[in-house]
């Protein structure tokens, strides 16, 4: 299949519409226009600019409470600092709300260092403090202002309207640092084109996780926009996750005090590849409510929208495999998912995710055939052949700059594989060579395959003989 070397990471228009119109597609090319290689380009979209408070989809009361909570937590701030925290322009959007709070004597000006209210320094008053405490009873969230749920749903639909068509050349390019047979390539390609669900199984150490990431890189394509947070009738769902989301290369911080910019409540990210393992529970697949801070964290599959969600070590979770697969039946077929708020209300979320299950266990020990039929592609990632293993060893020697030696390699095979009837694994060359380099540095000698003592010491510390 391939080694475990880290993989290489594999158009925007500004429609001047209000958030309620964000779901209307504005293509950057004619509907039948295609990119190079015949793939259909994904729909170009950027958040529309905000010209007024109405454009945010939030009420004056919501924005007022947000400002008061920020001043409560952070103390007095300059106007443009409030705008930066909320990710909202001061001019045209926040200035009217700030003026309202001043008239209501909830905030006051304590100084100014320039022209315009954006340069004034504001602090919360006693009356404003009372109002802030009431707002904090509902939620303590005081980060970037949330985006209405429907705007998020519309954006997902637009940014995922068209699937890329994967060709053999695309797969070869993204797998160029892996050893993959033509037969395996011809299986992976159509599975990647499906854009739905894949079940990878086989012995450990053969790169199922690495292969999954490669599939993700080839299918994901361009960057996308997601909101920092989502508003559902006054309840906040935190969406952006700095651990699982990676900023796009052309994402740059912007000051939001003045000027007309695309809606800054959205952040541009690389299409997500989210990997979870044995820690996955059924609870983590629904909204996670923080009873102290009184807001929600989006579940993994929502954070993975527009990208890939890999469930690694499938079958070793605390929840049973059947229950876990049952959880995905409706989302996989309908392309939407239902999440539950703390008050019992169900909300519908888009499910535009390629989901991959990866396991070292026999699939028949996990679920029955009826369940496996619901997964479109089942792919065996098996041990390498002797020819593939040798090819990979030579490749890893070049990568790690360890001189390859034919006699040393044959010694390794006879002494540590043939003797113990040990299976080849794709991960072995990388790991054994790394062990040899560690030992060589300790001994103060060069690492080379010609040194049998190095081979023996590395293999003895790597393999477990019972």
N, C-alpha and C positions, 0 to 999 in steps of 0.2 A: 504494500500500500504506500507507505511513505515514512520518512523519519520524523522526529519531533523537533526539528529546528524551527524557531519562531518564524512565522510567516511575515512577508511584506504586506503592509496594509494595501489592500486593494481599493438650471439657468433661471436665472431668477428674474422675475418681473414684479412690479409693484402695482397691483390693481388698486385704484383709488375707490374702494368700496367700504361701506360700513361693515362691522363685524357680522351683522345679520346676513350680509351678502357674500361672506367669505367662502361659502360652499359652491359658488358658481365658478366653474372652471374658466380660466383664461389661458389658453394654450399659447406657448411661445412659438409654435410651428403649426402647420396645417395638420389636421387629424391623421392623415396617412403618411406624414413625414417620418422617416426613419433615420436613425443614426448609423454610424459605421458598423459593418458586420451584420446589418439587418435587424438590430434590436430596436424596439420602439422606445423612444426616450420617455422617461417619467415626466409627469406634469410639472412644469416650472411654476413655482409659487413663492411669494414672500408675504409676510404679514402686511396688511394695508396700513398706511400712515394714520395716525390719530390727529384729528383736527379739533375735536371737541370732546367733552365728557361723555356725550351721548355715544360717540364712536366706541368707547370702551365696553359698552354693554353693562356697565355697573351703575348703580344709583348714587346720587349725591350723598346719601346717608352711609352707604358702604365705604365710599372713598373718604368721607369725613372721619368715620370711626378708624379707618386704617391709618390716617395721618395722626390721630390722637394716640393710637397705640404705639406708633413709631416714636413720637415725642415722649411718651411715658417711659419707654424702654431706653431711649438713647439720649434723653435730655434735649436741651435747645439745639436747633439745627438751622443752617442756612437753607433758603428755599430750594436751591439746586441740589442740596444734599438730600432733602426729602424726596425730590424727584428721582435721584439716583437709587435710593433705597426701594422706592415703589416701582421703578422702571416705567415711569410715566412722564411725558413732557410737562414742564411747568406751564409754559405758554399755551393757552388755549384749552388746557385740560385741568391742571391743578389750581391755576390762579383763581378761578371762580370759586372753588371749594375753600381755598384758603381765605378768600375775602368773606365768605359765608361764616367760617369759624371765627374770624375776627369780629364780625358784627354780632355774633352770638356770645362774644366774650369767652370763648373756649380756648383761644390762643391769643397771644399778644406779641408785638414786635419789641425786641430788646435791643436792636441795633441794626446797622446796615453798612455795607462797605462798597456800594456802587450804585448803579442806576437800575431802577426797577425792583419789584417785589421779589424777584428770584434771588436777589442778593441780600435781602433782609434776613435777620436772624429771628427765629420764632421759638417761643416756649409755651408750654401748656399752662393754663390757669387752673384755679381751684374748681371752677365749674367744668372745665374741660377734663380735669382729672376724674370727676364723678362720672362723666360720660364715658371716659376711657375704661373705667372699672366695669361699667355695665357691658361694654363691648367685649372686654376680656372674659366675661362670664360665658360668652358665646364661643369665642375662639381667641387664642393668644397669637395666632398667626400674624406676623408683621413683616413679611418679606416682600418680594415683588408682587404687585397686584395680580390677582388671578384673572384668567380668561374665562368667559362663559363656556359651559360645557358644549353647547351646540357649535360654537366657533371651533373648538378643538375637534369635534367629530367631523365637521366640514373640511377642516385642514387635512385630516388623515385621508379622507376620501380623495381629495384633489391630489395629494402628494403620492398616492399609491394607486392611481387610476390604471396605469399601464405597467405590465410586467416586462422586464427585460427578457429577450430571447437569448438563451445561452447556447453558444456554439462550441465545438470541440477545441478550437483555438483559444477560447476564453478559459476553458478548464485547464488546458495545458499551461497557459501563462500563470494562473494563480497557483498551480501545483508544480511549478518549475523547480522548487527546492525539495520536492518529494519524489520518491520512487513509486510510480503508479503504473500498473499494467494497462495495456490498451483495453482489455476486457473490463477492468474496474472503471476506467475512464468512461467507457460507453454505458456503464450503469449509473454512475454518479451524475453525468450530464443531464439525462432526462429527469432524474429525481430533482435536481436543482431547478430545472425548468418548471416543475410542477408548482413550486412555491407554496406547498402546503405542509405535508408531514413526511418524515423519514425516520426509519427505525434502523439504527446501526448496531450490529452485534458481532461478537467474536472475542477471542482471547485478549487478555489485557496486554498493554505494551505495544500495540500495533497502530496507534495513532488515530483512534476514533475521534478524540476531541480535536486534534489538529485538523483532521479531515473535515469535521463539522465547521470549524472556523474558516477553512478554505472555501467551503460551499457558501458560507455567509458572505465572504468577501466578493465572490464572483456574482452573486445574485443581487447584492444590495444597491450598488450603483451610487448615485449622487447623494449629497447631504440632504438633511431635512430640518424642518423647524418644529419645535415643540414648545409649549408654554412652560414657564417656571411652575405655575400652579393653575388649578382649574376651580371655577366657582360653580357650585350646585345649589342654587337658592340660598346663598349666604353661607353654605358650608364649603370648606376649602380642602382640596385634594392636592398635595404636593407632588409634582410630576418630575421635575428635573432632579437628577441624582448624579452628583459629581463622581460617584464611584462607578456606576454602570453606564453613564453617558460621557462621551468624549467630544469635546468642542471641535467644530469644523475648523480646518486650518485657516480659513479666511474670516473666522469670527473675531471681531475686535470689540473691546469695550467702548461704549459711547456715553458721553455725558448727556443727560436728558433734561437739563435745566431749560434750554431754549432750543428753538429750531424744530423743523418738521422732519421726523424720521419714521421709518417703518415701526410698527407697534413694538416697542422695546420690551414688552412682557413676554416675548418669544425669544428663544435661544436657538442658534443654529448648531446642529450636532452632526457627527458622522452617524450613519444609520447604525442602530445599536445591535450589538451581539452580546446577549446576556446569558451567562452560564450559571446554573445552580446544580448542586449535587445532593448529597445525602441529607442536607439541612432542610430541604424543601418539605413543607407541610401544606395541608389543605388550607389552613388559615392564612398562609402567606400568599395564596392565590386570590384572596379577596382584599378589599380595602382594609388597611390597618389603622384603627382609630387610636389616637393617643389621648387617653382620658384626662391627662394633666394639661396638655397644651390645646386640646380640643380641636384638632384637625387631623386629616387622614394622610396616609402615605399610599401612593398608587402601588398596586401589586406588580410582580415581575412582568406578567404578560402585557400589561398596559405600557410599562416602560419600554418594552420590546417592540411596540407597534411600529410598523414600517421596517422592521429588521428581523432578527432571528433570535429564537429562544431555545437554548440547548439544555435539556434535562440530562445531566451526566450521571453515571452510575445508577441508571434507572433500575428499580427493584430494591435498592438499598435505602430508600426513604422511609421515614417513620410511618407514612401512610401506605396502604396496600396498593400494588400496581393496578389492580382492577379499579379501585376507587379513583386513582389518579387518572387513568385512561377515561373513565366515565366523565370526569370533570371536563374533558376536552371534546366530547362528542358534539355538543351543540356549537361551540365556537368554531371548530374545524369545518363543520358543514354549513353553518349559517353566516360565518364571518362577523359575528358579533358576540359579545359576552355580557352577562348580567352580573353586576356587583351590588353589594348590599350596604347601605348606609346604617349608621348606628341606630337610627329610629325605625329600621325595618324596611325603608323604602328601597326599591330596586331601581337601578339606573342602567341604561344600555350603553355599552362601550364598543367601539369598533375593535375587531380582532383581525388585523392584517399582519399576521406573524407567520413566518416559517418556523415550525416547531420540529425539533429533532430530539429523539430519544436515543440515548447511547447506553449500552450495557455490556458487561463482561459475562453475564449469565445467559443460560439457554433460554430463548424466548418462550419455549413451551413450559418452562418452570415458572414463568411469570404470569402469563395470561393464556387463555385458550384461543383457538383459531378464529372464533367469532370476533374477538376483540382485535386481533392482529389484522383482520381484514379491513378494519377501519383506518389503519395506517397504510397510506398508499404505496410506499416503497419500503421494502425490507432488504437491507444490504449487509451481507456477511463481509466483515473486514478481517480476513484470515491471516495466518502467519505467512511470512515471505518464503518464496522458494529459495533453494541454495543459490541460484543465479542472482536473484534480487538481493539476497543478503550480502553476497560478495560485492555487487555493484554499489550497494549502500555503504559498505565498509570503506571502499575506496573513495566514495564521495565524502564521507565524514572525515577521512584522513586529510583530504585536501582542504576541507573547511577548517579543521582544527590544526592544520599545519603539522601533522604527525606523519613522518615519512612512511609510506606503505611498503611492506616487505612480504613477498610471496611466501617464503618459508615460514615467517612468523605467523602469517595468517593461517596457513595449513596446520601449524602447531596448535593454534588456538582452537580450530575446529575439531581436531582429533582429541586434544587433551580435555577440552571443556564442553564440547557438544556431543561428539560421537560417543565418547566414553560414558556419558551419563544419559544418552538418548534424549538430550535436551532439545526442545523446540527452538527454532530461530524466532526472534521477535524484532520488529522494526526499531524498537527503542534501544536494543542492545549495543549497536556500534557506537552511538553517541555516548552512552553511559560508560561503556568500558574504556573508550578513549579518554573520557574526562577523568576517570579514575587513574589511568596511566599517567596523565599529565600531573595530577595532584601528587602522586608518589614520586614522579621524576623530579618535581620541584623540591620536594622534601629531601631527596637523595642528592640533589645538586647535579643531576645528569640530564642529558637530552632525552625527550620522549620519542621513542621510535618503535615500530612494530618488529624490528629485528631483535629487540631485547626480550628474551623469553622470561627472564625474571620479572620484568615489569608486567608482562602479560599474566603470569601466574599470580602475582600479588594483587593485581587489579581484579582478575576474575574471582579469586578466592574471597575478596572483600565484597564483591558484588553479588555473587550467587550464594544461595543458602543450601547447604547439603545436610540433610537430616539423616 
